């Protein structure tokens, strides 16, 4: 059996879902015989590859960079998984939505700065008007809520998908847990 090509992507989130992924501990070794990790913040690949079988996406779509990345990821991925509450609902990144961009930028880059206050126009990706869950931008195949989802849930979802089954996470996780 050939190995499936797995990627993980981190958009606007805290990396808690990736930490839960790593918390699979020795089960990562079992997965290693089934997958090739072809892209992730956990590896050194700089460009999202072609022909990815399965991608786990953590975080909301909040910046121009996130928007560009998720569109490429969707084009190059067979099965896309929204992993965690930020990817599924925009969760914490979406808390800025009621305020609008100007007050958010002012608070972050003018009011809370003691040296050289000002909104950056280089290096920091431009924010979109609203932080959005992944499915509002691209088609998502599997939703895995949780903040973050447990290692057990992530392992279950991965093994089900690798076996060609649609995972039922209704008894495994819920929003915020």
C-alpha positions in Angstrom: 0.0 0.0 0.0 1.4 3.4 -0.9 1.6 6.1 1.7 -0.9 8.9 1.7 0.5 12.5 1.5 -0.5 14.4 4.6 -0.1 18.1 5.2 -1.0 20.3 8.2 -1.5 24.1 7.9 -1.6 26.8 10.5 -3.6 29.9 9.7 -4.8 32.4 12.4 -4.8 30.4 15.6 -2.7 29.5 18.6 -1.1 26.3 17.4 -3.0 24.3 20.0 -4.3 21.9 17.4 -0.8 21.2 16.2 0.2 20.6 19.9 -2.6 18.0 20.1 -1.4 16.5 16.9 2.1 16.0 18.5 0.4 14.7 21.7 -0.4 11.5 19.7 3.0 10.5 20.9 3.9 6.9 19.9 0.8 6.8 17.6 2.8 9.1 15.4 5.0 6.2 14.7 2.1 4.1 13.6 0.9 6.9 11.3 4.4 7.2 9.9 4.0 3.8 8.2 0.8 5.1 6.5 1.7 8.7 5.6 4.3 11.0 4.3 4.2 14.4 6.0 4.8 16.6 3.0 4.0 20.1 4.5 3.6 21.4 8.0 4.9 24.1 10.4 6.5 21.0 11.9 8.7 20.4 8.9 10.9 22.6 6.7 8.8 22.6 3.4 8.4 26.2 2.3 5.8 25.8 -0.5 2.6 23.8 -0.3 3.0 20.8 -2.6 0.8 19.4 -5.4 -1.3 16.2 -5.0 -1.8 16.2 -1.2 -4.3 13.5 -0.1 -5.2 14.9 3.2 -4.7 18.3 4.8 -5.5 19.3 8.4 -6.1 23.1 8.7 -5.9 24.9 12.0 -7.0 28.5 12.4 -9.3 31.0 10.9 -8.8 32.9 7.6 -7.9 36.4 8.9 -5.3 37.9 6.6 -4.4 38.2 3.0 -1.7 35.6 3.5 -4.2 33.2 5.1 -6.6 33.7 2.2 -4.0 33.0 -0.5 -2.7 30.0 1.4 -6.1 28.3 2.0 -7.0 28.8 -1.7 -3.8 27.0 -2.8 -4.3 24.3 -0.1 -7.8 23.6 -1.4 -6.7 23.4 -5.0 -3.9 20.9 -4.2 -5.7 18.8 -1.6 -8.1 15.9 -2.0 -9.6 15.9 1.5 -9.6 19.1 3.6 -10.2 18.9 7.3 -11.1 22.0 9.4 -9.3 21.1 12.7 -10.4 23.0 15.8 -12.8 25.7 16.7 -10.9 28.5 15.0 -11.0 26.7 11.6 -14.6 25.6 12.1 -16.1 28.8 13.5 -13.4 31.5 13.5 -13.6 31.3 17.3 -11.0 33.6 19.1 -9.7 35.2 15.9 -13.3 36.2 15.0 -13.6 38.1 18.3 -12.2 41.1 16.4 -15.0 41.1 13.8 -17.5 43.4 15.7 -14.9 46.1 16.1 -13.7 46.7 12.5 -10.1 47.0 11.3 -9.2 50.5 12.3 -9.9 50.0 16.1 -8.1 46.7 16.0 -5.0 48.2 14.3 -5.1 51.2 16.6 -5.2 49.0 19.7 -2.5 46.7 18.6 -0.1 49.1 16.9 -0.7 52.5 18.5 -2.3 52.3 21.9 -0.2 49.4 23.2 3.1 50.5 21.8 5.8 52.5 23.5 8.4 52.6 20.7 7.6 53.6 17.1 3.8 53.3 17.2 2.3 52.9 13.7 0.5 50.3 11.6 3.0 48.1 9.8 2.9 48.0 6.1 5.7 45.4 5.7 6.3 41.9 7.1 3.0 41.7 8.9 0.3 40.4 6.6 -2.6 42.7 5.9 -5.8 41.8 7.8 -9.0 41.0 6.0 -12.0 43.0 7.0 -13.3 39.9 9.0 -11.9 36.7 10.3 -13.7 33.8 8.7 -14.0 30.1 9.3 -12.3 28.0 6.6 -15.6 26.7 5.0 -16.7 30.3 4.2 -13.7 30.6 1.9 -13.3 27.1 0.4 -15.1 23.7 0.5 -14.3 21.7 3.6 -14.7 17.9 3.7 -14.5 17.1 7.4 -15.2 19.3 10.4 -13.4 18.5 13.8 -14.4 21.0 16.5 -12.6 21.4 19.8 -10.3 23.9 21.4 -8.2 22.0 20.7 -9.5 18.6 19.6 -7.8 15.9 21.7 -5.0 13.8 20.4 -7.3 10.8 20.6 -9.9 12.6 18.3 -7.2 13.6 15.8 -5.8 10.1 15.7 -9.4 8.7 15.2 -10.1 11.2 12.3 -6.8 10.5 10.6 -7.1 6.7 10.8 -10.7 6.7 9.6 -9.8 8.9 6.6 -6.7 6.9 5.8 -8.9 3.8 5.8 -11.3 5.5 3.4 -14.1 6.1 5.9 -15.9 9.3 6.9 -15.2 9.9 10.6 -18.1 10.6 12.9 -16.8 12.9 15.6 -20.1 13.5 17.3 -19.2 11.3 20.2 -15.5 12.3 20.2 -15.5 16.0 20.6 -17.6 19.2 20.7 -17.0 22.9 20.5 -14.6 24.2 23.1 -13.4 20.8 24.4 
